Amino acid sequence: MKKAILFLAFIGAVSFSCSDDDDQVNTEPCTTIVVNGLEVTVKDGAAILTSGITVTATDGDYIEQLTPSDVSGAYKGADERAGDYIITVTGDGYQPYTSETITVEADECHVITEELTVNLSPM
């Protein structure tokens, strides 16, 4: 009987000490950088297109024209804004492109960037 009680006490102690850390509060500070929710690279074959192209992100009533990056040529936007976006890409001499829904999620501090590469087809 003593062994059974000791065994149950041991199991209870082990169960208590192996509990999940889900109730722990994140004490790490968030950074002050701004994270883009969307990065869209527009190509014609292997060439990245940045001139004469319009990239628009729409989430319900929210509409934003994305701007091309100086470094990578990717169109960036939806800064720190989670949501469900439809991306449209238009350009002179190219067939318009419309994406499926792209979901941008966020963690405790920032959005998680969604990247999309669009290969435009000439008209």
C-alpha positions in Angstrom: 0.0 0.0 0.0 2.9 2.4 0.8 4.4 1.6 -2.5 1.2 2.4 -4.4 0.9 5.8 -2.6 4.6 6.6 -3.3 4.1 5.6 -6.9 1.1 7.9 -7.3 2.9 10.7 -5.6 5.9 10.3 -8.0 3.6 10.2 -11.1 1.9 13.4 -9.9 5.2 15.1 -9.4 6.5 14.1 -12.8 3.3 15.2 -14.5 3.4 18.6 -12.8 7.1 19.2 -13.7 6.5 18.3 -17.3 3.7 20.8 -17.9 3.6 22.8 -21.2 5.1 26.3 -21.3 2.1 27.6 -23.1 1.1 29.8 -20.2 4.5 31.5 -20.2 4.5 35.2 -21.2 6.9 36.3 -23.9 9.2 38.8 -22.1 11.4 39.4 -25.2 10.8 43.0 -26.5 9.5 43.3 -30.1 11.7 45.2 -32.6 10.8 48.6 -34.0 11.4 47.6 -37.6 8.5 47.6 -40.0 7.8 44.3 -41.7 6.2 44.1 -45.2 3.2 41.8 -45.3 3.6 41.3 -49.0 6.5 41.0 -51.5 5.6 40.5 -55.1 8.2 39.9 -57.8 7.0 40.6 -61.3 8.8 38.9 -64.2 8.7 38.6 -68.0 10.6 35.3 -68.4 13.9 35.8 -66.5 13.8 39.6 -66.4 12.3 41.4 -63.3 9.9 44.1 -64.3 9.7 47.4 -62.3 8.9 49.9 -65.0 5.3 50.4 -66.2 3.9 47.8 -63.9 1.1 48.4 -61.3 0.8 45.9 -58.4 -2.3 46.3 -56.2 -3.2 44.5 -53.0 -6.9 44.4 -52.0 -8.3 43.1 -48.7 -12.0 43.9 -48.6 -12.3 47.8 -48.6 -8.5 48.1 -48.1 -6.6 48.8 -51.4 -2.9 49.5 -51.6 -0.7 50.1 -54.6 2.6 48.3 -53.8 5.9 50.1 -54.4 9.0 48.5 -56.0 12.1 48.0 -53.8 15.3 49.7 -54.9 17.3 46.6 -54.0 15.4 43.5 -55.2 12.8 45.0 -57.5 10.1 43.3 -55.5 6.9 45.3 -55.0 6.4 45.6 -51.2 3.5 46.7 -49.0 0.8 45.8 -46.5 3.3 47.0 -43.8 2.4 45.4 -40.5 -1.1 44.6 -41.8 -2.4 41.0 -41.6 -5.3 40.2 -43.9 -6.6 38.2 -46.9 -5.3 39.8 -50.1 -6.0 39.5 -53.8 -3.1 40.8 -55.8 -3.6 42.3 -59.3 -0.8 43.1 -61.6 -1.2 45.1 -64.8 1.3 46.6 -67.3 1.2 47.9 -70.8 1.6 45.1 -73.3 0.9 42.4 -70.7 -2.1 40.3 -69.9 -3.5 41.3 -66.4 -2.9 38.9 -63.6 -5.2 38.3 -60.5 -4.1 36.0 -57.7 -6.0 33.6 -55.5 -6.4 34.8 -51.9 -3.1 35.3 -50.1 -3.3 35.3 -46.3 -0.8 37.4 -44.4 -0.6 36.3 -40.7 1.0 38.0 -37.7 2.8 36.7 -34.7 3.1 38.6 -31.4 5.2 41.4 -32.9 5.0 41.5 -36.7 3.3 40.2 -39.8 4.8 37.2 -41.5 5.8 38.2 -45.1 4.1 36.4 -47.9 6.1 36.3 -51.1 4.6 35.9 -54.6 6.3 35.7 -58.0 4.2 36.6 -61.0 5.2 35.8 -64.5 3.4 38.1 -66.9 2.4 37.0 -70.4 2.8 39.4 -73.2 -0.4 40.2 -75.2 
